[in-house]
Amino acid sequence: MTWQFSPTCATGACDVIVHVKDRHFSFSMKLARTGAAYTGHTVANLGSCGPRGNSIPDPETMNVKIRVTKAAGQNQEWAATSLAGTMAGTSQYVSSATFYCTASRLKASLAGTPA
């Protein structure tokens, strides 16, 4: 997964917008800053459920918590050089006239450094 963070302000520490991309899906969300921690949630369309040609949308509620674990001075500002956190998602039971998809949950640990 590729995560791209964009600050919501021109200078100083502030909230960020994160754009997450994978080969098969993408989503964006605003992460609110509290100290070195950032939290946010969104509903992402990570795929559909059911047989090909007859699938139905199965949106997933995503919650992300990230904290800056290391930072360094860059261009006279502090910049995160290491992040860690969690991502959790839930999808609801969905059905059509011919099939159904069960509810599900996911939880992942996140860790990374800038590329």
Buried (B, 14 or more C-beta within 10 A) or exposed (E): EEBEBEEEEEEEEEBBBBEBEEEEEBBBBBBEBEEEEBBBBBEBEBEBBBEEEEBEEBBBBBBBBBBBBEEEEEEEEEEBEBBBBEBBBEBEEBEEEEEEBEEEEEEEEBEBEEE
